Structures are given as structure tokens and as C-alpha cells.
């Protein structure tokens, strides 16, 4: 499986619970994913073997709108 790194711009994150919820959501798609949430910048950096669309969908299903990604 090929891994890729993506930075998602995610709104609505403000606390440790948000960090945990987003991390759990991404790791349900790929248990080996590396997830780094920056509350100040409202970004989520993900290195994963899962598709970008699958990670985006997981974050949004957790209740956090993804505004953009690169």
C-alpha cells in the first residue's frame, strides 16, 4: 500500500475531544495512519495509505467540515 501525506483545513475543532474524535475517525479508515491536529491553524496532517477522499469523508462523518486539502 502506498502512503501519502495530506493537510486538511478543518473547521470546528477547538479542544482535546476534537483532536481525539478526528484522530479516531481517520484511524478507523487506516489504523496505521499518522494524524497530527493543529487546533490553532485548524489543520489535520495525515499520512496514510487510505485515499484522500476516504480520509476526508471520515473527518466529515465525525462532524468536522473539511474546507480544503493539499
Order of alpha helices (4+ residues) and beta strands (2+ residues): beta-alpha-beta-beta-alpha-beta
